[in-house]
């Protein structure tokens, strides 16, 4: 399942223009108040945004597209499909 956010704070335009990539680093706080993870993808206003760590790795790999990794037999166009099991780099 993807995290869904109700707002965001963007980079300053001057910094974003000079950056090789951008990504969020919004943590998910567990019920005990401890941060243990940052979602790899987050949804805001119908669009999906990658985490800063994923943006950095994709940049190092030449910015390959993100492709969903689905369990065998699960269709990509399933109406109630709500997440990826993994993300993989396509063969070069």
N, C-alpha and C positions, 0 to 999 in steps of 0.2 A: 504494500500500500504506500502511496506517496504522501508526503507531508503537504499540507495545503496552508498557505500563508495569507494573511489579510492585508499585508503591506510590505514595503521594502525600503531600504535606504541605498541609493545607487552611489557609484563612484563619482568623484568630481569629473566633469567632462575632460579636463586637461589630462588627468591621470589615466582615464579610460582610453583616450586616444593613443597614449604612449604604451599601454599595456599589451602584452601578447595574448592575454586571455583574462577572463573574469569569472568569478564563481562565488557562491554564498558560503558562509561559515556559521549558519544558524544552528545552534545545538538543540537537541531534544532533551529536556529535563525530565528525568524519571520521577516517579511518585515519591521517592525518598529524597528528592532534591539534588541528586547527583547527575552530572552530565556524563553519559557514557558513549554517545554517538552523535554524528551529524549526518542527516539524510543525504544520500548521494544525488538524489533529484528532489526538487521541491516545486510544487505547483503554485502559481499565482496568476489569477485573472485569466485562466485558460491556457497559460503557457508554462512550459517546464524549464527549470533553471538547474544547472549542474552545480555541484559543490566545488569549492576552490581546489580541493585535492584532485577531483576528477578532471577539472579544467587544466591543471598543471600536467597531469599524466597524458591527457589527450594532446596537449601542446608538444610535449616531448616526443610523442609518437607521430607527429605530423598532422594532428587534428582529424583523425578518422571519424566517420559518423558514428553515432551511438545506435546500436542495434539491440533489440530486446532478446534476451535468452529465455525461452519458454520451455516448460516441461513438455516431453513428447506427447503428441496427441492434442495439445491445447492450441486452439486457433488464435491467431493474432487479432482477428476482428470480433472476438467475443464481446458482446455488449456489456457484460458484467465483469470483464477482466480489469483488475485494479492494481496491477504491479508487475514488475519484472523479477524473475528469479536471479538473473545476473545480466551483466552487460559484457559483450565481447567485441573484440576488434575484428573487422572483416579481413579475410585473407588478402594479401597484397599481390 
